[in-house]
Amino acid sequence: MITIYHNPRCTKSREGLCEIENLNQPFEIRKYLDEPFTKVELEEVIKKLNISPIELVRTKESIWIENFKGKQLSDAQIIQAMLENPKLIERPIIVNGNKAIIARPKEKINEIL
């Protein structure tokens, strides 16, 4: 089953959702601002993305700039920052089985089908 971690207020996330809807495959939507990640879930997604935690951070968000920019943070501290501030998480994230991608641009979705 395909899962999209979605923020309806984000244009890129809405575009990703539209792309998934056009696939005519079953999927589920997880509005991660309303239903935040658990630590285990976020760690699993990062592993499936095959990236380091900092690569999932929206480093241009004011929360990041004001509180974390320029600091030497461990992976665990970065994950904790995302758990406490889910707006920092890049979106949309598409998970299909053991694979995941950040769907920017939306055409990247095809990489995990």
Phi and psi restraints in degrees (value plus and minus 20) as a CYANA .aco file:
   2 ILE   PHI    -103.5   -63.5
   2 ILE   PSI     117.0   157.0
   3 THR   PHI    -143.6  -103.6
   3 THR   PSI     114.4   154.4
   4 ILE   PHI    -131.9   -91.9
   4 ILE   PSI     104.5   144.5
   5 TYR   PHI    -109.5   -69.5
   5 TYR   PSI      92.1   132.1
   6 HIS   PHI    -144.7  -104.7
   6 HIS   PSI     121.8   161.8
   7 ASN   PHI    -141.1  -101.1
   7 ASN   PSI      86.2   126.2
   8 PRO   PHI     -81.9   -41.9
   8 PRO   PSI     -36.7     3.3
   9 ARG   PHI    -104.8   -64.8
   9 ARG   PSI     -26.0    14.0
  10 CYS   PHI    -119.7   -79.7
  10 CYS   PSI     106.6   146.6
  11 THR   PHI     -79.1   -39.1
  11 THR   PSI     -66.5   -26.5
  12 LYS   PHI     -84.3   -44.3
  12 LYS   PSI     -55.4   -15.4
  13 SER   PHI     -88.4   -48.4
  13 SER   PSI     -61.0   -21.0
  14 ARG   PHI     -83.9   -43.9
  14 ARG   PSI     -59.3   -19.3
  15 GLU   PHI     -83.2   -43.2
  15 GLU   PSI     -61.8   -21.8
  16 GLY   PHI     -82.7   -42.7
  16 GLY   PSI     -62.1   -22.1
  17 LEU   PHI     -82.1   -42.1
  17 LEU   PSI     -63.0   -23.0
  18 CYS   PHI     -79.9   -39.9
  18 CYS   PSI     -62.8   -22.8
  19 GLU   PHI     -81.9   -41.9
  19 GLU   PSI     -62.1   -22.1
  20 ILE   PHI     -87.7   -47.7
  20 ILE   PSI     -60.5   -20.5
  21 GLU   PHI     -79.8   -39.8
  21 GLU   PSI     -53.8   -13.8
  22 ASN   PHI     -93.9   -53.9
  22 ASN   PSI     -31.1     8.9
  23 LEU   PHI     -96.8   -56.8
  23 LEU   PSI     -38.4     1.6
  24 ASN   PHI      36.0    76.0
  24 ASN   PSI      21.3    61.3
  25 GLN   PHI    -142.2  -102.2
  25 GLN   PSI     131.7   171.7
  26 PRO   PHI     -85.6   -45.6
  26 PRO   PSI     121.1   161.1
  27 PHE   PHI    -173.9  -133.9
  27 PHE   PSI     143.6   183.6
  28 GLU   PHI    -145.1  -105.1
  28 GLU   PSI     129.4   169.4
  29 ILE   PHI    -125.1   -85.1
  29 ILE   PSI     111.0   151.0
  30 ARG   PHI    -140.4  -100.4
  30 ARG   PSI      87.8   127.8
  31 LYS   PHI    -100.7   -60.7
  31 LYS   PSI      73.0   113.0
  32 TYR   PHI     -89.7   -49.7
  32 TYR   PSI     -33.4     6.6
  33 LEU   PHI     -98.0   -58.0
  33 LEU   PSI     -51.3   -11.3
  34 ASP   PHI    -105.7   -65.7
  34 ASP   PSI     -53.9   -13.9
  35 GLU   PHI    -146.3  -106.3
  35 GLU   PSI      61.7   101.7
  36 PRO   PHI     -81.0   -41.0
  36 PRO   PSI     136.4   176.4
  37 PHE   PHI     -83.1   -43.1
  37 PHE   PSI     126.5   166.5
  38 THR   PHI    -104.8   -64.8
  38 THR   PSI     147.2   187.2
  39 LYS   PHI     -80.0   -40.0
  39 LYS   PSI     -64.8   -24.8
  40 VAL   PHI     -82.2   -42.2
  40 VAL   PSI     -64.6   -24.6
  41 GLU   PHI     -80.8   -40.8
  41 GLU   PSI     -65.7   -25.7
  42 LEU   PHI     -84.7   -44.7
  42 LEU   PSI     -61.4   -21.4
  43 GLU   PHI     -83.1   -43.1
  43 GLU   PSI     -59.0   -19.0
  44 GLU   PHI     -85.2   -45.2
  44 GLU   PSI     -62.4   -22.4
  45 VAL   PHI     -83.4   -43.4
  45 VAL   PSI     -63.7   -23.7
  46 ILE   PHI     -80.1   -40.1
  46 ILE   PSI     -61.6   -21.6
  47 LYS   PHI     -83.4   -43.4
  47 LYS   PSI     -64.3   -24.3
  48 LYS   PHI     -86.2   -46.2
  48 LYS   PSI     -52.4   -12.4
  49 LEU   PHI     -92.3   -52.3
  49 LEU   PSI     -40.4    -0.4
  50 ASN   PHI      39.4    79.4
  50 ASN   PSI      26.6    66.6
  51 ILE   PHI    -153.2  -113.2
  51 ILE   PSI     149.4   189.4
  52 SER   PHI    -106.0   -66.0
  52 SER   PSI     136.4   176.4
  53 PRO   PHI     -74.5   -34.5
  53 PRO   PSI     -57.9   -17.9
  54 ILE   PHI     -82.3   -42.3
  54 ILE   PSI     -46.8    -6.8
  55 GLU   PHI     -91.8   -51.8
  55 GLU   PSI     -33.1     6.9
  56 LEU   PHI    -115.5   -75.5
  56 LEU   PSI     -25.5    14.5
  57 VAL   PHI    -107.3   -67.3
  57 VAL   PSI     116.4   156.4
  58 ARG   PHI    -103.6   -63.6
  58 ARG   PSI      69.5   109.5
  59 THR   PHI     -93.1   -53.1
  59 THR   PSI     -26.8    13.2
  60 LYS   PHI    -114.5   -74.5
  60 LYS   PSI     -23.8    16.2
  61 GLU   PHI     -87.1   -47.1
  61 GLU   PSI     121.6   161.6
  62 SER   PHI     -79.5   -39.5
  62 SER   PSI     -54.8   -14.8
  63 ILE   PHI     -77.9   -37.9
  63 ILE   PSI     -63.6   -23.6
  64 TRP   PHI     -87.9   -47.9
  64 TRP   PSI     -68.6   -28.6
  65 ILE   PHI     -79.4   -39.4
  65 ILE   PSI     -65.0   -25.0
  66 GLU   PHI     -94.2   -54.2
  66 GLU   PSI     -49.5    -9.5
  67 ASN   PHI    -133.8   -93.8
  67 ASN   PSI     -44.1    -4.1
  68 PHE   PHI    -149.6  -109.6
  68 PHE   PSI     -42.6    -2.6
  69 LYS   PHI     -77.3   -37.3
  69 LYS   PSI     114.2   154.2
  70 GLY   PHI      63.9   103.9
  70 GLY   PSI     -25.4    14.6
  71 LYS   PHI    -110.7   -70.7
  71 LYS   PSI     126.5   166.5
  72 GLN   PHI    -105.2   -65.2
  72 GLN   PSI      84.2   124.2
  73 LEU   PHI    -132.1   -92.1
  73 LEU   PSI     121.4   161.4
  74 SER   PHI     -95.4   -55.4
  74 SER   PSI     145.5   185.5
  75 ASP   PHI     -77.0   -37.0
  75 ASP   PSI     -61.2   -21.2
  76 ALA   PHI     -82.7   -42.7
  76 ALA   PSI     -58.7   -18.7
  77 GLN   PHI     -88.9   -48.9
  77 GLN   PSI     -57.0   -17.0
  78 ILE   PHI     -86.6   -46.6
  78 ILE   PSI     -63.8   -23.8
  79 ILE   PHI     -80.8   -40.8
  79 ILE   PSI     -63.7   -23.7
  80 GLN   PHI     -82.1   -42.1
  80 GLN   PSI     -60.0   -20.0
  81 ALA   PHI     -80.5   -40.5
  81 ALA   PSI     -61.5   -21.5
  82 MET   PHI     -88.6   -48.6
  82 MET   PSI     -57.5   -17.5
  83 LEU   PHI     -84.6   -44.6
  83 LEU   PSI     -59.6   -19.6
  84 GLU   PHI     -99.6   -59.6
  84 GLU   PSI     -42.3    -2.3
  85 ASN   PHI    -155.5  -115.5
  85 ASN   PSI      55.0    95.0
  86 PRO   PHI     -79.8   -39.8
  86 PRO   PSI     -38.1     1.9
  87 LYS   PHI     -83.4   -43.4
  87 LYS   PSI     -37.8     2.2
  88 LEU   PHI     -94.8   -54.8
  88 LEU   PSI     -33.3     6.7
  89 ILE   PHI    -101.8   -61.8
  89 ILE   PSI     107.1   147.1
  90 GLU   PHI     -80.4   -40.4
  90 GLU   PSI     127.2   167.2
  91 ARG   PHI    -166.9  -126.9
  91 ARG   PSI     143.3   183.3
  92 PRO   PHI     -98.9   -58.9
  92 PRO   PSI     131.4   171.4
  93 ILE   PHI    -126.6   -86.6
  93 ILE   PSI     108.7   148.7
  94 ILE   PHI    -133.7   -93.7
  94 ILE   PSI     106.4   146.4
  95 VAL   PHI    -137.0   -97.0
  95 VAL   PSI     112.7   152.7
  96 ASN   PHI    -156.8  -116.8
  96 ASN   PSI      80.6   120.6
  97 GLY   PHI      47.2    87.2
  97 GLY   PSI    -143.4  -103.4
  98 ASN   PHI    -114.3   -74.3
  98 ASN   PSI     -10.8    29.2
  99 LYS   PHI    -137.3   -97.3
  99 LYS   PSI     133.1   173.1
 100 ALA   PHI    -170.6  -130.6
 100 ALA   PSI     136.1   176.1
 101 ILE   PHI    -163.7  -123.7
 101 ILE   PSI     136.1   176.1
 102 ILE   PHI    -112.7   -72.7
 102 ILE   PSI      96.1   136.1
 103 ALA   PHI    -103.1   -63.1
 103 ALA   PSI      43.6    83.6
 104 ARG   PHI    -149.2  -109.2
 104 ARG   PSI      86.6   126.6
 105 PRO   PHI     -95.1   -55.1
 105 PRO   PSI     149.7   189.7
 106 LYS   PHI     -79.4   -39.4
 106 LYS   PSI     -46.3    -6.3
 107 GLU   PHI     -84.0   -44.0
 107 GLU   PSI     -37.9     2.1
 108 LYS   PHI     -83.7   -43.7
 108 LYS   PSI     -37.7     2.3
 109 ILE   PHI     -76.2   -36.2
 109 ILE   PSI     -55.9   -15.9
 110 ASN   PHI     -80.3   -40.3
 110 ASN   PSI     -41.6    -1.6
 111 GLU   PHI     -87.2   -47.2
 111 GLU   PSI     -41.2    -1.2
 112 ILE   PHI    -136.6   -96.6
 112 ILE   PSI      -7.3    32.7
